[in-house]
Structure formats: C-alpha cells, structure tokens
Amino acid sequence: MKFLKKGKFKILEKLQEILGKEKVLLEEEELLSYSYDASSLIRKPLAVILPEKKEEVVEVLKWIKKHQIPLTPRGSGTSTTGSALAHSAGIILCLSKMNRILELDEEERVVRVEPGVINGELKSYLKKFRLFYPPDPASMNFSTIGGNVATGAGGPRGLKYGTTKDYVLALEVVLPGGEILKTGPTTLKGVVPYNLTPIFIGSEGTLGVFTEIFLKVLPLPEKRVLFLSFHSLEEEPLELLSQMLKRGLTPASSEFVDKTSLKALVQIQKVKELLPLDSLTKALFFVEFDGTHLEIKDLVPKIERFYFEKGIRVIKAEKEEEIESLWEIRRTLAPALKVLGSLKIADDVVVPRKFMKVFLTEIRKLEKESKLPIVCFGHAGDGNFHVNLLFEEEKKEIAKEVREKILKKVLELSGTISGEHGLGYTKRTYINWELSSLQIEIMKKIKKIFDPDNLLNPWVKLPD
Amino acid sequence: MKFLKKGKFKILEKLQEILGKEKVLLEEEELLSYSYDASSLIRKPLAVILPEKKEEVVEVLKWIKKHQIPLTPRGSGTSTTGSALAHSAGIILCLSKMNRILELDEEERVVRVEPGVINGELKSYLKKFRLFYPPDPASMNFSTIGGNVATGAGGPRGLKYGTTKDYVLALEVVLPGGEILKTGPTTLKGVVPYNLTPIFIGSEGTLGVFTEIFLKVLPLPEKRVLFLSFHSLEEEPLELLSQMLKRGLTPASSEFVDKTSLKALVQIQKVKELLPLDSLTKALFFVEFDGTHLEIKDLVPKIERFYFEKGIRVIKAEKEEEIESLWEIRRTLAPALKVLGSLKIADDVVVPRKFMKVFLTEIRKLEKESKLPIVCFGHAGDGNFHVNLLFEEEKKEIAKEVREKILKKVLELSGTISGEHGLGYTKRTYINWELSSLQIEIMKKIKKIFDPDNLLNPWVKLPD
C-alpha cells in the first residue's frame, strides 16, 4: 500500500470532483468526529467519504484501487475493537447515509436493505407488518445492519434465535476496483455457488463493501414476558439456565449481570429507582420468553413455580414498555462501567455453557489477585461473556497480563476469544493463540481473493 | 491431474500395503457396486477405499497428492447428480464405515459425529435424549450426514427449521496432502476466523473430506400432527400455504404432490390402500405442525376450521406411526416415478414462494407442448420444486430442450437451479446460466485454496 504524502490532496480533490464536495470530508474538525469508535483508540483518517448510493461506492472502490489508498467501511462506529477506524494512511467510507429499506417481500419473509439502516429502525419498520428481525446487540438503537453483518453481531436473543449469520440470506458487495459481487441466490434455499455469503459475516470490513443486504425475517411473537431475578450467590444464574433448559423451558433471551457490573449499575439513578437492589444482591439474571398468547399463558405459572421452588426473588414484566425499560438497564451497562476505571479492555469471549461457572470462578480469582475490577456480564444463553477490565493508566501492564490470562483460560475451556465483536485492531495479535497456522494461511488466501492489494481495513482481523 | 495407465496397479497396491487389503477394493465386481448413485450415470472407479478412521483418511489424502490421483468422497451414494461417482480415472473414498456418534453434549445441545452416520440413525439416537436433528431429506433412512453436508441437504421441514447449513457448527476436514483443518470454533458463537464452515456445505466433495461434523440439535417437539389434503385444482395447495402463513399458522413441514406425480403414486398398492384417492384428485398437500401438547391442542381446531371453511377434503394423523406411514408415501415418490418413463432428468429448482403458482402453470404448458410427463412435487415451504422429466430414449433431445426451458424460467423468476441436490456432473454445464463470471472466478479461486491440484471430485460442480 502506498502512503500518501505530498500529493494526497490532489488525489482527494479528484475524488471530490467525482462525488461532489459535500460527500468527501477533508477538514480537520470533520475528520475528528470519525476518529473514534467504541474502543479507546483514536485514529484520524485522511478523509471521510459519505456515499448516498451504490454507484458512488463503486466509484470510490475504483479510486482506491487506482491510487492504492486503504479504506475502512463503517456505519455508526460502535465497534469495540477499532475495526471502524482508518488510521492515518487511509480513508473512512461511512455508509450511514445509505439507509433505505429497499423492499419487503411479506410472502417470502425477506427484506432487502442498504447497509446504513439502523437495527432498531428496521425492527420498528417490520413491526408494522407483524414481522421481526431478532438479532439485538446492545447497540441496536445506534448500530447499522451493515456493521452488524461486518461483525457478526449477536445479543441476548442468541439462545433461541441465533445471531446475524442466521438471518443474512445474501449480500451485494463491491470489491476494490469497483466490481459488484452477488454472494449467492436470494431464494430461501440454494446450493449452486459455494456458500460465499457467510465469509463476509464477521469479516470486519476486510473483504468488501456491502451495498445491499437480504435478510430473512420472522413472524413477530404475539407476546413477551421478562423475568428479572436477584441472586445472593453470583454464580447461581449460570446454573439456573441449565436447569430451565432441562425442564423444557427455553428462553428467547437470557442475560447475566455479575457482581462487579452491579457496583457500576447501582450508581445510576434510574437503575436505583427501577430495581429493588440491596447489598445482598450479587447478580441479576434477565430471562425473557416469547410466543403466542396461549403459550405464554401456559408458561408463566411454570416459570413462577420454578423460581418459587428455588426461593429466588424475581420480578416479572409483561407490558412492552416495562420489558423495554428493564432491558434498557442492561443496555446502559457498558457506558456505566467508566465509574470503575477510566481505561477499559473489553473482551467478548465464549465458553461452552457447561464451563460458564468454572470460568466465572477463574475471573473472580484473577480479580482478587490483580485487584483490578473485572466485569463479566453477558449472553448466558450461548456462553458469551463480556469480560471488561477496568483500570487506571498506571495499571496498564498488569491489566494486559490479566487479560492474557483470561484469554488463555477461555481457550483452555474450548472457547473462542470473540463471540460477536471481532478481533479488530485490539485483539488481532492474539489470533494465533486460537487459530492454527493452516487456518490463518487460509484466511490470508481468502482475503487475497477479494482484496488482492490489501486495501480494505488492512489494520484489523488478520495479523500483520 | 495425471491419468493412471500401466503403473496404476503398483500404486494402488502400495495403498493396500498402507491401509490393509480389505480397505482397498480393486476387483471388478466390487467396483461395480460403487459405479452408481441415484443419477442415471454409470462410472466405474479405479478403486474404492473404505477407511475406518481419520488417520486412514489422512494417509489416503497424502497418497492422492503424491500420485496425483483424483478422489471422490462419498457416503451412501444417494446423490441425484452424479456427485458420488469417480469416473474412470479416479478413486472413491467411501466413508460409510466411519459411522460413529462420537459425543453428545446435552447441555450445549451439540453432537459430534463421523461423516458416515446415517441421518435417520442420528435421529433415533437423539430421540432417546429428547433431542432432534431437523433436516429430513427424502433419503434420510439411507443417506449419511457427511453426504447431507456435502450437498446442503434440505427436506420438507425447511420452512420452520431450515436446512443442513443451519445445523453445522463446525467441521474437521482433511485436505489433499493430509493436512487437517478445523473450520472454526465449536462454541455456539464465534467470529475469530473468517466463517469457513459454510463454504464446505454444498461443496459436493470438491474442497475436502469431512472426518468430524459438529451439529447443533434442538429439543424434540412434544407432539406432531399431520394434515394431508386432497385437491381437485392442482395449484390450490400453493395458495393454501400462503393463506396459512397469513393466519399465523406456520407449519413445520409442507410438501406438495402434483398431478403428474399422482399418476405414478396411484399405481402403488400401499398408496391405494392408505389414501382415498379418486379421479378428481389433482394434488396432495402434506402439512405438519409440531410443538408442545398444549400448542397442538390449541392449533388443531384452528387448522380444521381453516380446511372446513375452504371446503377441502383432509385427513389428519396424530399418532407417530400414522404420521410416518403417510410421509412414507411421499418418500416412495421418487422411485415410483419410473412407471412414467424409463429415463429421467431430475432437477430441484427453487423459486420465490410468491411465484410458485406461475411456475407450475409454466410446467403444465411445457408438459402439454412436449407431451412428456413432467412431475413437479416438493418442498412448498421454501419454494423448492423437484421437477422431473420422464421419457424414453428416443425423446432424449426433446427432454433436454424442455429441461433447458424450465431452468430458464426458474432464473427468469429470480430462482436458483438447485436448492439441495447440487450441480454434480449433470448440471454443472448450466452454472454460468445462473452465476456471473465473477462468481465463477471466485469459486475457482476458493477451490484452488483447498485443492490446488484439482484432485477432489474434479468432475462436478465447477465448469471444466
């Protein structure tokens, strides 16, 4: 890749000529607001491009090939790993303005969208048709479908509904040089090409720029009910889930909030008003069920009996607003954590469900040893823990050591170091801890097929 | 690829030395029984290898690399497209003896199997644990999980449960040269590598040999109920499905049996005994629902009312044996078709659900014009029709023309020319009717990553 120096403005001005000045941001203050994502990194790009249609994306991707300029595609920039940043030698292609819902086929239950559509807005739109797009990352009110696909986003609903990969039927992708690739058929089934679509899910902007996304959607469940329980033993919820599953009670969502997270949450006024928390509460557990009115009517007494038998304090929400306001507590958790430390290392590891308890015990041991707060909340349904280390500048080295111990433990327990956030810039150095050299070699070859000059987000995912 | 001539027996004898004589079949009569699959092709292989464990597969794949011998991996050989055949220059690697269920993790709901496990046997095994592997190709009592993965097999349950690709969590694959690749993490979620697993699903033995398959499984539904309806208008069932979905009645399976198929079915004694067919019946429609006892209790009167309102004659089966004996009718359909013609071209096209009726009308027009029987049954739930042309030798050319008209119509209706059988040998010449040259070029590059010498099933899927 060629780094721009003196001649850079000429080349960028050329791009302004092609797209129009308002779509190519070059001013310092404009660039600054695209220098962050939800990681703690700051990387100022050379330029920010704001395309409004596919043809403009094609022009940009021709241009980067011609001038060998690296490019990072992004949406709202909610990445926690630096995968939405362009570093100093590259440009940002922000797809937020390509945010149209292009077509809903109610009969086929397929919706075609542009990448900049906000997840939550798609949900609201579909609701009018009594349809439903399940993946629900905590960022869903801000994050885009394109970004969700690029990271393979999940959320609490993973247990019953899976993650983004289970809903992407096909993609239209623009490759460096401007070629447009349809990844596969848009029918509900199809085996003619190799199944290329999933390679792009979780590819973190390294393989192509999405311009259209075909998503499967489901009928909207008639009714939801949320149980939020309070636990004096921190690990109790992790056993609860397995006991529920054994009784044939399969939650739509389940979410674990640990002891250390609670220390941050209780400092939020809204949380204190909503939740009857006392000093004995060491963990919260959100469990939501959904289905027909009749199913829920049948389920509720069974679940109440389940909690009653175990002597667990629980509150139940059945109205949509109540349910949402309780989930809002969970969604405010990540930003609330800053009271525990001004710096953060955020991981999103996965272990097999049966090892969740062992893993939590290990985390508490490390917390005690290192004296650093370690939060460990997350999607218990698929064993996906959000492990966050909070610390101040002077503890940076210790934090790094602890983090590495955590990742090693995860791999020891047959887990994976990222369930839904990706590796980005912050975790790519650990890729060979998890993958074999054969796996990494194959990934590099796949990257080369789609992006032979290494222009697309070259700073993330793959090792240098 | 180097074609074996004189020296071939020496090389094959070398393989006998490595694996043991009983695992390398070389005798004419032994080879003959591996010269067929469920297509009408006959291709005698050079040799048939019957490995019993992973280490032997590794040895064979080292050997093919060294001697540049093409190899076709296969299971029970139920492929309808010739993808289980090895032609005269290659060998068959039959994985039927690698048929152990290696591990069931009940907590995680994941089962690890060898490729030779029969689909139906896995279902029976899981039933003991009240678990359930949904994909149900008509061949399920014979076909192997390895073959199901290699073709991306579906079945009537596609509507509610999806197809094989929705259940494969990860694969262990042996590549030419003997390297062992794990395609990804075996946790329920994970985005560290590019998502390699799905590339192998539907790859028709062209990318690697599966030695372990990790499958997600579901809780077994408590109760099933099957409705089988009789229609005097052939296209009626195709509208019925859409009306059911609109009323919020989502079947687990739905299966359409057309007018021409019925002509073959009524000639089977068992069918005549089981079904009250009369000359007015132009189509059958199987619709199965599953769920908890309570759900089914609630659903049944709603469905009965639905049929009653429409004045449709229907029978209902609630007992497991009754349900299975009715489904058996559907499963015997493919072999029953031979009464309509001694030769067959079998396609498994998919069109968007909303175009199913248009497509059927077109089929009847072509049937009338060509005077060849065209059956058009299949998985209405995902728009997947099994279109079979039946004919005698002298009509071969007409049949080919008609078939091409059908495939063109499918593509005109935004469909795909294969939903679950693959392209194999019989359909690969049509690949560029559906895919762009960019898509085909990318497929070739992917093939090259895993199989640079083009040794794995080089006769199928990709164009020459």
Interface residues (C-beta under 8 A of the other chain):
Chain A: D105 E107 E108 T151 G152 G154 G158 T163 K165 D166 E179 I180 L181 K182 P185 T186 T187 L188 K189 G190 V191 V192 P193 Y194 N195 L196 T197 P198 I199 I201 G202 S203 L207 P219 S242 L245 G248 T250 T292 L294 E295 D298 V350 V351 P352 R353 K354 D382 G383 N384 S414 G415 T416 I417 S418 G419 E420 H421 G422 L423 I431 E434 L435 S436 L438 Q439 I442 M443 K445 I446 K447 I449 F450
Chain B: D105 E107 E108 T151 G152 G154 G158 T163 K165 D166 E179 I180 L181 K182 P185 T186 T187 L188 K189 G190 V191 V192 P193 Y194 N195 L196 T197 P198 I199 I201 G202 S203 L207 P219 S242 L245 G248 T250 T292 L294 E295 D298 V350 V351 P352 R353 K354 D382 G383 N384 S414 G415 T416 I417 S418 G419 E420 H421 G422 L423 I431 E434 L435 S436 L438 Q439 I442 M443 K445 I446 K447 I449 F450
